[in-house]
Amino acid sequence: MTICLYSPYIPKHHGGGEKYLFTVAQTLAKKTLVYIAISSLDSLSPSQNIKLRQIYEKFLGEKLHKNINFIASPLGTDASFWSKLQWTKKFDVLYYATDGSLFFSLAKKNILHIQIPFTNLLWKPLDRLKLWNWQVKNTNSHFTKRVIEKSWFTKVNYVHYPVIVNPQPQAKNKKKIILNVGRFFSHLHSKRQDVLVDIFAKLNAKDWTLVLAGSVEDEFYLQTVKDRAQGLNVKIMTGISRANLIELYKEASIYWHATGYGIDEASEPAKCEHFGISTVEAMSFGAAPIVINKGGQKEILSGLLKKWLWNDQEECVALTRQLINNDRLLSRTGNTALKRAEEFSEKKFESTLWKMING
């Protein structure tokens, strides 16, 4: 079986969506050959292939399986419709993480992964035909699934949560750190680090540190966050390795998330967190989550964790104070979060993936 994975965001972006797609690749590569398509009219040289491997191994913090190779693709280029169509014919499975666009494929099986809750209506005959061409459709959350089924008038076959975590026993050396992980950018589903800085200022917990970690896509926005953080115990870390990020997860006692702040979820769902990979990762190391009550975050914080969802800055401050003033409650909440993270297991991830491939 020959499988090709394609995302218009690769190799330009390094976020949760890309982490998900490479997790798919790593899983499939245990049993078969996997290609990751790169939009290019020219073939990739061996040195380019090696460089791409190195870039994503650094991003993921692990080696890519030997069965994974990068391949040049006319998809996403100015190549003709027919050359693109003919190119897709060579694969048993084409797995496409869409940016909202659709194309025809002649692969034996076509799987469409939808990470963003798009609200554009797909009702034109050509759009319907393209959508029909993708036999299996999956989303990264029930939140995204509900929006897509309503706006695209289609059935989503699977919800495939985009995380594989290996929960660790809650660290005994937790520090007085409130952590947020996410790229620095101000458009679309911005992680709203600026809002978190404002909340931290209101919290006024002088022996606690707010750590904001992530890559930079918008230098102006990063500077805005830095300006807001002047005089506060805020540490901004950019360009850190996966290994260093894991250390932060181990040290953090609390995890904050604010994507979707000030947004009407019903009218602009794409500006809310589509799922929330970093939240689950933090929980898998025993960090207590205090996150915004919007988007995919509501799915992650189920059961006893629902009480830690917040709707405004004052509520976030109040919830955080409950934890920082009660060590026993903080530890218990962290343990509850860790147990919830165990439900996003490698076994479930692989089971759903192979159902889509073979079903």
C-alpha positions as CSV (number, residue, x, y, z in Angstrom):
1,M,0.0,0.0,0.0
2,T,1.3,3.4,-0.9
3,I,0.0,6.4,1.0
4,C,0.5,10.1,0.4
5,L,-0.3,12.8,2.9
6,Y,-0.7,16.4,1.7
7,S,-1.2,19.7,3.5
8,P,-0.9,23.2,1.9
9,Y,0.6,24.3,5.2
10,I,3.7,22.0,4.9
11,P,6.5,23.1,4.9
12,K,5.5,26.7,5.7
13,H,4.0,26.2,9.2
14,H,4.9,24.3,12.4
15,G,1.9,24.1,14.6
16,G,-0.6,21.7,16.0
17,G,-2.1,20.8,12.6
18,E,1.4,19.8,11.3
19,K,2.1,17.8,14.4
20,Y,-1.1,15.9,13.8
21,L,-0.3,15.1,10.2
22,F,3.2,13.9,11.1
23,T,1.7,11.7,13.8
24,V,-0.5,10.2,11.2
25,A,2.6,9.6,9.0
26,Q,4.6,8.0,11.9
27,T,1.7,5.7,12.7
28,L,1.2,4.6,9.1
29,A,4.9,4.2,8.4
30,K,5.1,1.3,10.9
31,K,3.3,-0.8,8.3
32,T,3.7,0.8,4.9
33,L,5.5,3.4,2.7
34,V,4.3,7.0,3.3
35,Y,5.0,10.0,1.2
36,I,4.5,13.6,2.4
37,A,3.8,15.9,-0.6
38,I,5.5,19.2,-1.0
39,S,4.0,21.7,-3.5
40,S,6.8,22.0,-6.2
41,L,7.1,21.8,-10.0
42,D,10.6,20.5,-9.5
43,S,11.7,17.2,-8.1
44,L,13.1,17.2,-4.6
45,S,16.8,16.5,-4.4
46,P,18.2,14.0,-1.8
47,S,19.7,17.0,0.1
48,Q,16.3,18.8,0.1
49,N,14.7,15.6,1.4
50,I,17.3,15.4,4.2
51,K,16.8,19.0,5.1
52,L,13.0,18.6,5.4
53,R,13.5,15.6,7.6
54,Q,15.8,17.5,9.9
55,I,13.4,20.5,10.1
56,Y,10.5,18.3,11.1
57,E,12.5,16.0,13.4
58,K,13.6,19.1,15.3
59,F,10.0,20.3,15.4
60,L,8.6,17.0,16.6
61,G,11.5,16.1,18.9
62,E,11.8,12.6,17.4
63,K,13.2,10.8,14.4
64,L,11.0,10.3,11.4
65,H,10.4,6.7,10.4
66,K,12.6,5.3,7.6
67,N,9.4,4.6,5.6
68,I,8.6,8.4,5.4
69,N,9.8,10.3,2.4
70,F,9.0,13.8,1.0
71,I,7.9,14.0,-2.6
72,A,7.3,16.9,-5.0
73,S,3.7,17.4,-6.0
74,P,2.0,19.6,-8.6
75,L,-0.8,20.1,-6.0
76,G,-0.8,23.7,-4.9
77,T,1.2,24.8,-8.0
78,D,0.3,26.3,-11.4
79,A,0.4,22.9,-13.0
80,S,-2.6,21.9,-15.2
81,F,-5.7,20.3,-13.9
82,W,-4.9,17.1,-15.8
83,S,-1.3,16.8,-14.5
84,K,-2.5,17.2,-11.0
85,L,-5.2,14.6,-11.5
86,Q,-2.8,12.1,-13.1
87,W,-0.4,12.6,-10.2
88,T,-2.9,11.5,-7.6
89,K,-3.6,8.3,-9.5
90,K,-0.4,6.7,-8.4
91,F,-1.5,6.3,-4.7
92,D,-3.6,3.8,-2.9
93,V,-4.6,6.4,-0.4
94,L,-4.4,10.2,-0.5
95,Y,-4.9,11.9,2.9
96,Y,-5.5,15.6,2.5
97,A,-5.5,18.1,5.4
98,T,-7.5,20.8,3.7
99,D,-7.1,24.6,4.1
100,G,-10.7,24.9,2.9
101,S,-9.9,24.2,-0.7
102,L,-10.9,21.0,-2.5
103,F,-9.6,19.2,-5.6
104,F,-10.3,16.0,-7.5
105,S,-8.2,12.9,-6.9
106,L,-8.0,9.6,-8.6
107,A,-6.3,7.8,-5.7
108,K,-8.1,4.5,-4.8
109,K,-9.2,6.0,-1.5
110,N,-9.4,9.7,-0.7
111,I,-9.5,10.9,2.9
112,L,-10.3,14.5,3.8
113,H,-9.1,15.8,7.2
114,I,-10.7,19.0,8.3
115,Q,-9.0,20.9,11.1
116,I,-10.8,24.3,10.8
117,P,-14.5,24.9,11.4
118,F,-15.1,26.5,8.1
119,T,-18.4,28.4,7.7
120,N,-18.3,29.0,3.9
121,L,-21.3,27.2,2.3
122,L,-20.5,24.5,-0.3
123,W,-23.7,24.3,-2.4
124,K,-22.5,24.9,-6.0
125,P,-22.6,21.7,-8.2
126,L,-18.8,21.7,-8.7
127,D,-18.2,22.0,-4.9
128,R,-20.6,19.2,-4.2
129,L,-18.9,17.0,-6.8
130,K,-15.5,17.7,-5.3
131,L,-16.7,16.9,-1.8
132,W,-18.3,13.7,-3.0
133,N,-14.9,12.6,-4.4
134,W,-13.5,12.4,-0.8
135,Q,-15.0,9.1,0.4
136,V,-14.0,9.5,4.1
137,K,-14.2,12.8,6.0
138,N,-12.9,13.4,9.5
139,T,-12.4,16.3,11.8
140,N,-10.2,17.1,14.8
141,S,-13.0,17.6,17.2
142,H,-16.8,17.4,17.6
143,F,-16.8,21.2,17.6
144,T,-15.3,21.3,14.1
145,K,-17.6,18.4,13.1
146,R,-20.8,20.2,14.0
147,V,-19.8,23.4,12.1
148,I,-18.7,21.5,9.0
149,E,-21.8,19.3,8.8
150,K,-23.9,22.4,9.0
151,S,-22.0,24.6,6.5
152,W,-20.8,22.0,4.1
153,F,-24.0,19.9,4.1
154,T,-22.0,16.7,4.4
155,K,-21.6,13.8,6.9
156,V,-18.3,13.7,8.8
157,N,-17.5,10.0,9.3
158,Y,-15.0,10.3,12.1
159,V,-13.7,12.6,14.8
160,H,-10.0,11.9,15.0
161,Y,-8.5,13.8,17.9
162,P,-5.0,15.1,16.9
163,V,-2.9,14.0,19.8
164,I,-0.9,11.1,21.0
165,V,0.1,11.6,24.6
166,N,2.0,9.4,27.0
167,P,0.9,10.7,30.3
168,Q,3.5,10.8,33.0
169,P,3.1,10.5,36.8
170,Q,2.5,14.0,38.1
171,A,5.9,15.6,38.8
172,K,6.8,16.2,42.4
173,N,8.9,19.2,41.4
174,K,6.1,21.3,40.1
175,K,7.0,25.0,40.2
176,K,4.9,28.2,40.6
177,I,4.5,28.5,36.9
178,I,1.4,29.2,34.8
179,L,2.2,28.1,31.2
180,N,0.7,28.9,27.8
181,V,2.1,27.3,24.6
182,G,1.2,28.7,21.2
183,R,2.4,30.6,18.2
184,F,2.6,34.3,18.4
185,F,0.2,35.8,15.7
186,S,-2.7,38.2,15.8
187,H,-4.9,36.9,13.0
188,L,-7.5,34.0,12.8
189,H,-7.4,31.9,15.9
190,S,-4.8,33.9,17.7
191,K,-3.6,32.4,21.0
192,R,-4.3,35.8,22.7
193,Q,-1.1,35.9,24.8
194,D,-1.9,39.7,25.2
195,V,-5.0,38.8,27.1
196,L,-3.2,36.3,29.3
197,V,-0.7,39.0,30.2
198,D,-3.6,41.3,31.2
199,I,-5.1,38.5,33.3
200,F,-1.8,37.8,35.0
201,A,-1.5,41.5,35.9
202,K,-4.9,41.3,37.6
203,L,-4.0,38.1,39.4
204,N,-1.2,39.9,41.1
205,A,0.5,36.7,42.3
206,K,4.0,38.0,42.8
207,D,5.6,34.6,43.6
208,W,4.2,33.0,40.4
209,T,5.6,33.3,36.8
210,L,3.6,33.3,33.6
211,V,5.6,31.6,30.8
212,L,4.5,32.1,27.2
213,A,6.2,29.7,24.9
214,G,5.9,29.4,21.1
215,S,7.2,30.2,17.6
216,V,6.8,33.6,16.1
217,E,4.8,34.4,13.0
218,D,4.0,38.0,13.8
219,E,6.9,40.1,15.2
220,F,4.7,43.1,15.7
221,Y,2.3,41.1,17.8
222,L,5.1,39.6,19.8
223,Q,6.4,43.1,20.6
224,T,2.9,44.1,21.6
225,V,2.8,41.2,24.1
226,K,6.3,42.1,25.4
227,D,5.3,45.8,25.9
228,R,2.2,44.7,27.9
229,A,4.4,42.4,30.1
230,Q,6.8,45.1,31.1
231,G,7.3,45.1,34.9
232,L,5.4,41.8,35.3
233,N,6.9,38.4,36.2
234,V,6.3,37.2,32.6
235,K,8.8,35.0,30.7
236,I,8.5,34.8,26.9
237,M,10.3,31.9,25.3
238,T,10.5,31.7,21.5
239,G,12.1,29.1,19.2
240,I,12.5,26.5,22.0
241,S,13.2,22.9,21.2
242,R,10.7,20.1,21.8
243,A,12.9,18.8,24.6
244,N,12.8,22.2,26.4
245,L,9.0,22.4,25.9
246,I,8.6,19.0,27.6
247,E,10.6,20.4,30.6
248,L,8.2,23.3,30.8
249,Y,5.2,21.0,30.8
250,K,6.8,19.0,33.6
251,E,7.4,22.2,35.7
252,A,4.1,24.0,35.1
253,S,1.5,23.7,37.8
254,I,-1.3,25.5,35.8
255,Y,-2.0,25.8,32.1
256,W,-3.9,28.8,30.7
257,H,-5.5,29.2,27.2
258,A,-7.4,32.2,25.8
259,T,-8.0,31.5,22.1
260,G,-11.4,32.9,21.1
261,Y,-11.5,35.6,23.7
262,G,-13.9,38.3,22.7
263,I,-15.2,36.2,19.8
264,D,-18.8,35.1,19.1
265,E,-18.3,31.4,18.7
266,A,-21.5,31.0,16.7
267,S,-20.6,33.5,14.0
268,E,-16.8,33.1,13.9
269,P,-16.0,29.5,15.1
270,A,-12.7,29.5,13.1
271,K,-11.4,32.1,15.5
272,C,-11.8,29.8,18.5
273,E,-9.6,26.9,19.3
274,H,-10.4,24.1,17.0
275,F,-9.3,21.5,19.5
276,G,-6.4,22.4,21.8
277,I,-3.4,20.1,21.5
278,S,-1.2,22.1,23.9
279,T,-3.9,21.9,26.6
280,V,-4.0,18.1,26.5
281,E,-0.2,17.9,26.4
282,A,0.1,20.1,29.5
283,M,-2.6,18.0,31.2
284,S,-0.7,14.8,30.4
285,F,2.1,16.1,32.6
286,G,-0.3,17.0,35.5
287,A,-0.8,20.7,34.9
288,A,-4.2,22.0,36.1
289,P,-6.0,23.5,33.1
290,I,-7.8,26.9,33.4
291,V,-9.0,27.6,29.8
292,I,-11.6,29.6,28.0
293,N,-15.0,28.2,27.6
294,K,-15.1,28.1,23.8
295,G,-14.4,25.8,20.9
296,G,-12.7,22.5,21.3
297,Q,-11.5,23.3,24.8
298,K,-15.0,22.4,26.1
299,E,-14.5,18.9,24.9
300,I,-11.2,18.5,26.6
301,L,-12.4,19.7,30.0
302,S,-15.2,17.2,30.6
303,G,-16.6,15.9,33.9
304,L,-15.0,17.3,37.0
305,L,-12.8,19.6,34.9
306,K,-15.7,21.6,33.6
307,K,-15.5,23.9,36.6
308,W,-12.2,25.2,35.3
309,L,-13.6,26.7,32.1
310,W,-13.8,30.5,32.2
311,N,-15.8,33.1,30.3
312,D,-14.2,36.4,31.2
313,Q,-11.0,37.7,32.7
314,E,-12.4,38.1,36.2
315,E,-13.5,34.5,36.2
316,C,-10.1,33.3,35.1
317,V,-8.5,35.3,37.9
318,A,-10.9,33.9,40.5
319,L,-10.4,30.3,39.4
320,T,-6.7,30.6,39.3
321,R,-6.7,32.1,42.8
322,Q,-8.6,29.0,44.1
323,L,-5.8,26.8,42.9
324,I,-2.7,28.9,43.9
325,N,-4.2,29.3,47.4
326,N,-4.9,25.6,47.9
327,D,-2.0,23.2,47.2
328,R,-4.1,20.2,47.8
329,L,-6.8,21.3,45.3
330,L,-4.1,22.2,42.8
331,S,-2.5,18.8,43.1
332,R,-5.9,17.0,42.9
333,T,-6.9,19.0,39.8
334,G,-3.6,18.2,38.1
335,N,-4.1,14.5,38.7
336,T,-7.7,14.7,37.4
337,A,-6.4,16.4,34.3
338,L,-3.7,13.7,33.9
339,K,-6.3,11.0,34.0
340,R,-8.4,12.8,31.4
341,A,-5.4,13.1,29.1
342,E,-5.0,9.3,29.2
343,E,-8.2,9.1,27.1
344,F,-6.4,10.6,24.2
345,S,-4.3,7.6,23.8
346,E,-2.0,6.2,21.1
347,K,-4.2,3.1,20.9
348,K,-7.4,5.0,20.1
349,F,-5.6,7.2,17.6
350,E,-4.2,4.3,15.7
351,S,-7.5,2.4,15.8
352,T,-9.5,5.2,14.3
353,L,-6.8,5.9,11.7
354,W,-6.7,2.3,10.4
355,K,-10.5,2.2,10.3
356,M,-10.3,5.1,7.9
357,I,-7.6,3.5,5.8
358,N,-9.0,0.0,5.7
359,G,-12.7,0.4,6.4
